[in-house]
Amino acid sequence: MNNSTDSPSNEILSELKFKIERIFQVFWAVEITLGVIAVQRIAIGAWEQAIALFVAMLLLTSCYFVAKKGHLKFASTILLSTVTVLLTFFMWSFQGLRDEIMLAYPSVLILAAMIGSGRLFVGLFTFIIIVVFANGYVNETGIYVNQVNVADKNAALLVSLIIALISFSVWSLSADFRKVLRQLSREYLRVKESKAEIEKLMHHDALTGLPNRILAKTRFEQSMTYLDRNKQSMCVMFIDLDGFKSVNDAMGHQVGDTLLIELANRLQDVVRNSDTVCRLGGDEFLIIADFNNNEQYMSELAERVRQAVIKPIRVGDRDLVTSCSIGIAIAPQDGYDFNTIMKHADTAMYHAKDMGKNCFHFFDRHMNSNVQEHMQIVSDLRKALKNDEFVLYYQPQIDLTTSTVIGAEALIRWIHPEKGLIPPNLFIPHAESSGLIIDIGRWALDRAVCDCKNWQLQGFDLTVAVNISPKQFRRSDIQSVVQKALEIHGLEANQLELEITESLLVDDTQELNNTLKYLTNMGVKISIDDFGTGYSNLGYLKKLEVGTLKIDQSFIQKIQQDPQDQAIVTAIIQMASSLNLKTIAEGVEHETTKNLLAGLQCDQGQGYLWAKPLPNDEFLTFIRKRAEM
Ligand SMILES: Nc1nc2c(ncn2[C@@H]2O[C@@H]3COP(=O)(O)O[C@H]4[C@@H](O)[C@H](n5cnc6c(=O)[nH]c(N)nc65)O[C@@H]4COP(=O)(O)O[C@H]3[C@H]2O)c(=O)[nH]1
């Protein structure tokens, strides 16, 4: 749409132009009519009438110049007032109300309606009525009596001229009406088109063209009324892509958009025509399907959706592979209204994510109690951060060759005002999924660095190892958080060790690479926690300056009974040694285990054999005692 032609100021300009044109047309029409009448009057010897007409014509020329200057109101007032006065002069001088000239009054009023102001129209109308009544009155009372002549060819000419002028006025008026009507119908069509477009935008997703959440709700409600009548059920599938954000971040939004469009098409291909596929926004889709109480169909549909999503998608010269997690809720058994059913499908989808993604999960009531419990813990965790309810315990780390304490791992505890001490396994997962781990982790890092500096001030040169959750590590500000903590407390970077999990290394991204490089360049040590339990990107161990592998306690605790565990531990120690990495064994509980590990050339140990995780003051007592030994 071109705004410049439709702006109000342009509309006013075009109306002015249109009125000026009309004034000039009317001006010429009146001048010509008066000219013809004047000539005719000369022909019949009516000189004084001819002179009056010429005077009027002369007066009217001023209207031409005034109109040229753009003073429309004034021009139309001069034009129509002069003509009215002239007509009145003729009417009054000759045959009064029986004069042919009377016919010209309606023409004047039509022209006033077309080109004059409302005030001019009312003024002329009032004047004409007064003149008509006045003439009637003077004739009736005999004060002044008009002569009525028999009509002749001159009268016929005058009437014809007046009718021509009226016809011209009416024709111009109707032409203007037609023009306005055409404009109006064009406008109406445009409004109708825009309305349809707005309607579409309101109910459809602009990228994929699929129905959006609003339309999904309407369709759901329509289906529900039908289901109620037919005692049937319908399923709602909440589909969330796994790792879509990484695709978007790494390859740009255009690639992300192409992927979403292709997935939208695939989803439409796997459902029936009667089912609805919607895009809720971002990487979330919804399918509303009637399944005729056939649960088998529902599982098959979910599987078809899963398969459709994992099929590689060609974007440019590469094949992208993505997967999705699907949550399924059934109406009416899991809820009657759209919001409830959506909430339940969403909950089921999160369970599918927890189960390792790329799968589907049905909602069951039991999930709701889990959700409520989760919400309660998250809300308590928020308060805990505000009320300083967290403490750090420290578990000593021992050099297996010298038996000296070389450092400690910081392990968080939550001292709940009612429930007492809560171990991390019970709240870290909730902190992770709610994002609170970022703040909790920052607090733990700062406190550990501060305590380590205090140990140093008391004569114990130890390292402190802090657990960093994957979510916290992926945050772009981890480098500055670490740097700030070291600067504030004045601790050397090489006295801090960050424990990251194996799972973090699975995403071999440039960003992760850069963060690890930045931290190791600063002098911070990196260790891989729970090593051996997950699938790790072993290539990383070589590429990055990871300092230590922490062998998971599940292998250490059964190392004496299970030859396979011993083989795994031996392999890890040998691989680490060939890559120039240190090893630390977690969960060492027995002297014999320690001796075995020392024999396998494991560098360090940590476990109940030496000490459980201890509050800071008890840890200080412990290291003091060890120093005196
Ligand atoms: N049975 C047995 N257990 C032993 C022995 N020696 C140590 N442990 C326990 O093993 C866990 C070792 O910590 P982790 O693998 O990093 O595993 C940690 C870590 O992943 C997480 N965590 C603890 N503190 C933090 C923290 O500040 N931030 C983050 N993100 N995670 C933390 O919570 C997990 C559990 O911590 P904890 O309950 O303190 O449990 C600790 C510790 O108490 C032993 O000889 N026998």
The ligand as an SDF file (V2000), in Angstrom:
LIG
                    3D

 46 52  0  0  0  0  0  0  0  0999 V2000
   29.4480  -43.4180   49.1230 N   0  0  0  0  0  0  0  0  0  0  0  0
   30.4760  -42.5720   49.1100 C   0  0  0  0  0  0  0  0  0  0  0  0
   30.2750  -41.3140   48.6840 N   0  0  0  0  0  0  0  0  0  0  0  0
   31.3380  -40.4950   48.6860 C   0  0  0  0  0  0  0  0  0  0  0  0
   32.5990  -40.8630   49.1190 C   0  0  0  0  0  0  0  0  0  0  0  0
   33.4090  -39.8060   48.9910 N   0  0  0  0  0  0  0  0  0  0  0  0
   32.6680  -38.7850   48.4690 C   0  0  0  0  0  0  0  0  0  0  0  0
   31.4220  -39.1810   48.2940 N   0  0  0  0  0  0  0  0  0  0  0  0
   30.3080  -38.4140   47.7400 C   0  0  0  0  0  0  0  0  0  0  0  0
   30.4400  -38.4100   46.3440 O   0  0  0  0  0  0  0  0  0  0  0  0
   29.9720  -37.1770   45.7890 C   0  0  0  0  0  0  0  0  0  0  0  0
   31.0570  -36.6340   44.9710 C   0  0  0  0  0  0  0  0  0  0  0  0
   30.6720  -35.4910   44.3540 O   0  0  0  0  0  0  0  0  0  0  0  0
   30.2990  -35.3820   42.8170 P   0  0  0  0  0  0  0  0  0  0  0  0
   30.5710  -36.6470   42.0970 O   0  0  0  0  0  0  0  0  0  0  0  0
   30.9160  -34.1440   42.3120 O   0  0  0  0  0  0  0  0  0  0  0  0
   28.6890  -35.2390   42.8580 O   0  0  0  0  0  0  0  0  0  0  0  0
   28.1200  -34.1120   43.4340 C   0  0  0  0  0  0  0  0  0  0  0  0
   27.9370  -33.0120   42.4410 C   0  0  0  0  0  0  0  0  0  0  0  0
   27.6340  -33.5310   41.1770 O   0  0  0  0  0  0  0  0  0  0  0  0
   26.7150  -32.3140   43.0000 C   0  0  0  0  0  0  0  0  0  0  0  0
   27.1580  -31.1110   43.6940 N   0  0  0  0  0  0  0  0  0  0  0  0
   27.5950  -30.9490   44.9530 C   0  0  0  0  0  0  0  0  0  0  0  0
   27.8970  -29.6740   45.1880 N   0  0  0  0  0  0  0  0  0  0  0  0
   27.6670  -28.9890   44.0550 C   0  0  0  0  0  0  0  0  0  0  0  0
   27.7890  -27.6220   43.6560 C   0  0  0  0  0  0  0  0  0  0  0  0
   28.2190  -26.7400   44.4010 O   0  0  0  0  0  0  0  0  0  0  0  0
   27.4330  -27.3210   42.3780 N   0  0  0  0  0  0  0  0  0  0  0  0
   26.9810  -28.2680   41.5290 C   0  0  0  0  0  0  0  0  0  0  0  0
   26.6460  -27.8990   40.2990 N   0  0  0  0  0  0  0  0  0  0  0  0
   26.8410  -29.5440   41.8510 N   0  0  0  0  0  0  0  0  0  0  0  0
   27.1840  -29.9050   43.1100 C   0  0  0  0  0  0  0  0  0  0  0  0
   26.0700  -33.1490   43.8980 O   0  0  0  0  0  0  0  0  0  0  0  0
   26.6930  -34.4190   43.8290 C   0  0  0  0  0  0  0  0  0  0  0  0
   26.5800  -35.1560   45.1360 C   0  0  0  0  0  0  0  0  0  0  0  0
   27.2880  -34.5280   46.1030 O   0  0  0  0  0  0  0  0  0  0  0  0
   27.4160  -35.1670   47.5360 P   0  0  0  0  0  0  0  0  0  0  0  0
   26.0710  -35.6590   47.9880 O   0  0  0  0  0  0  0  0  0  0  0  0
   28.1180  -34.2060   48.3910 O   0  0  0  0  0  0  0  0  0  0  0  0
   28.2740  -36.4250   47.2560 O   0  0  0  0  0  0  0  0  0  0  0  0
   29.6460  -36.3090   47.0000 C   0  0  0  0  0  0  0  0  0  0  0  0
   30.4020  -36.9660   48.1170 C   0  0  0  0  0  0  0  0  0  0  0  0
   29.8420  -36.7380   49.3920 O   0  0  0  0  0  0  0  0  0  0  0  0
   32.7690  -42.2020   49.5920 C   0  0  0  0  0  0  0  0  0  0  0  0
   33.8470  -42.6110   49.9880 O   0  0  0  0  0  0  0  0  0  0  0  0
   31.6800  -43.0060   49.5420 N   0  0  0  0  0  0  0  0  0  0  0  0
  1  2  1  0
  2  3  2  0
  2 46  1  0
  3  4  1  0
  4  5  2  0
  4  8  1  0
  5  6  1  0
  5 44  1  0
  6  7  2  0
  7  8  1  0
  8  9  1  0
  9 10  1  0
  9 42  1  0
 10 11  1  0
 11 12  1  0
 11 41  1  0
 12 13  1  0
 13 14  1  0
 14 15  2  0
 14 16  1  0
 14 17  1  0
 17 18  1  0
 18 19  1  0
 18 34  1  0
 19 20  1  0
 19 21  1  0
 21 22  1  0
 21 33  1  0
 22 23  1  0
 22 32  1  0
 23 24  2  0
 24 25  1  0
 25 26  1  0
 25 32  2  0
 26 27  2  0
 26 28  1  0
 28 29  1  0
 29 30  1  0
 29 31  2  0
 31 32  1  0
 33 34  1  0
 34 35  1  0
 35 36  1  0
 36 37  1  0
 37 38  2  0
 37 39  1  0
 37 40  1  0
 40 41  1  0
 41 42  1  0
 42 43  1  0
 44 45  2  0
 44 46  1  0
M  END
$$$$
